[in-house]
Amino acid sequence: MTTLLLLRHGRSSANTKGILAGRRPGMHLDDLGREQAAKAAERIADIALDRMVSSPLERCQETIAAVAATRRRKVVTDDGFIEADYGSWSGKKLSELAKDPLWPVVQNHPSAVTFPGRTGEAMTDMAARAIRAVRRHNAKVGPDGVWLACSHGDVIKSIVADALGLHLDQFQRIMIDPASITVIRYTEQRPFVAVTNSTSGTLAPYIAGASSGSDAAVGGGAGPSGSAHPRRAR
């Protein structure tokens, strides 16, 4: 099975100001965000990664740089993991956007939303290109590969929703905090969401060995301590 670690970028200056950053340049990690990135790197320091992939935006590049600092592998930049293009919403305060008639649609029926403005992206298009990117890199690392992608909240939520078999309209029920890590294992028959929105502790027990199959353990199984075979970082 292929194992994916999804890392959201650390807290950014836009997060602090309550601004919807979108794809606007110059949205860097703040001091706490840099600390969060360093902590995330420490949490997965003992996990071998076959590939590291990132959104091209600064806040993700800065976050994954902390992971890459102690590894020999280079970071691959992939636009498939870039933030949603929020169009004319980009750069505006969330408190103002909450008064927009489109806001409740984003909350309750996101599959119907195309963000306003010349470049505004449909949320279904965002989800589709992110899921395509996951499958593309899964194929590159192979069935026994472990890789990491650093991306954005809504993008990660859409990937998790797909792995859970949820319609995109349910993805607002998923929480993805800054610098959180989510682990998904992809098998021939189905994905397994092992961990979501994790912000503390080691994740090595959730990195399954190559012998793990597609069957779900009837009764729940022994848990990660009884079945996982962590790979050491290299």
Secondary structure as the mmCIF struct_conf table of DSSP 4:
data_model
#
loop_
_struct_conf.conf_type_id
_struct_conf.id
_struct_conf.beg_label_comp_id
_struct_conf.beg_label_asym_id
_struct_conf.beg_label_seq_id
_struct_conf.end_label_comp_id
_struct_conf.end_label_asym_id
_struct_conf.end_label_seq_id
STRN STRN1 THR A 2 ARG A 8
HELX_LH_PP_P HELX_LH_PP_P1 HIS A 9 ARG A 11
STRN STRN2 SER A 12 SER A 12
HELX_RH_AL_P HELX_RH_AL_P1 SER A 13 LYS A 17
TURN_TY1_P TURN_TY1_P1 GLY A 18 GLY A 18
STRN STRN3 ILE A 19 ILE A 19
TURN_TY1_P TURN_TY1_P2 GLY A 22 ARG A 23
TURN_TY1_P TURN_TY1_P3 PRO A 25 GLY A 26
STRN STRN4 LEU A 29 LEU A 29
HELX_RH_AL_P HELX_RH_AL_P2 ASP A 31 ARG A 43
TURN_TY1_P TURN_TY1_P4 ILE A 44 ASP A 46
BEND BEND1 ILE A 47 ILE A 47
BEND BEND2 ASP A 50 ASP A 50
STRN STRN5 ARG A 51 SER A 54
BEND BEND3 PRO A 56 LEU A 57
HELX_RH_AL_P HELX_RH_AL_P3 GLU A 58 ALA A 68
TURN_TY1_P TURN_TY1_P5 ALA A 69 THR A 70
BEND BEND4 ARG A 71 ARG A 73
HELX_LH_PP_P HELX_LH_PP_P2 LYS A 74 LYS A 74
STRN STRN6 VAL A 75 THR A 77
HELX_RH_3T_P HELX_RH_3T_P1 ASP A 79 PHE A 81
BEND BEND5 ILE A 82 ILE A 82
HELX_LH_PP_P HELX_LH_PP_P3 GLU A 83 ALA A 84
HELX_RH_3T_P HELX_RH_3T_P2 GLY A 87 TRP A 89
TURN_TY1_P TURN_TY1_P6 SER A 90 GLY A 91
BEND BEND6 LYS A 92 LYS A 92
STRN STRN7 LYS A 93 LYS A 93
HELX_RH_AL_P HELX_RH_AL_P4 LEU A 94 LEU A 97
TURN_TY1_P TURN_TY1_P7 ALA A 98 LYS A 99
BEND BEND7 ASP A 100 ASP A 100
TURN_TY1_P TURN_TY1_P8 PRO A 101 LEU A 102
HELX_RH_AL_P HELX_RH_AL_P5 TRP A 103 ASN A 108
HELX_RH_3T_P HELX_RH_3T_P3 PRO A 110 ALA A 112
STRN STRN8 THR A 114 THR A 114
BEND BEND8 PRO A 116 GLY A 117
TURN_TY1_P TURN_TY1_P9 ARG A 118 THR A 119
HELX_LH_PP_P HELX_LH_PP_P4 GLY A 120 GLU A 121
STRN STRN9 ALA A 122 ALA A 122
HELX_RH_AL_P HELX_RH_AL_P6 MET A 123 VAL A 141
TURN_TY1_P TURN_TY1_P10 PRO A 143 ASP A 144
STRN STRN10 VAL A 146 SER A 151
HELX_RH_AL_P HELX_RH_AL_P7 GLY A 153 LEU A 164
TURN_TY1_P TURN_TY1_P11 GLY A 165 GLY A 165
HELX_RH_3T_P HELX_RH_3T_P4 LEU A 168 ARG A 173
TURN_TY1_P TURN_TY1_P12 PRO A 178 ALA A 179
STRN STRN11 ILE A 181 TYR A 186
BEND BEND9 GLU A 188 GLN A 189
STRN STRN12 PRO A 191 SER A 198
BEND BEND10 SER A 200 GLY A 201
HELX_RH_3T_P HELX_RH_3T_P5 ALA A 204 TYR A 206
BEND BEND11 ILE A 207 ILE A 207
TURN_TY1_P TURN_TY1_P13 ALA A 210 SER A 211
BEND BEND12 SER A 214 SER A 214
HELX_LH_PP_P HELX_LH_PP_P5 ASP A 215 ALA A 217
TURN_TY1_P TURN_TY1_P14 VAL A 218 GLY A 219
BEND BEND13 ALA A 222 ALA A 222
HELX_RH_AL_P HELX_RH_AL_P8 PRO A 224 SER A 227
HELX_LH_PP_P HELX_LH_PP_P6 PRO A 230 ALA A 233
#
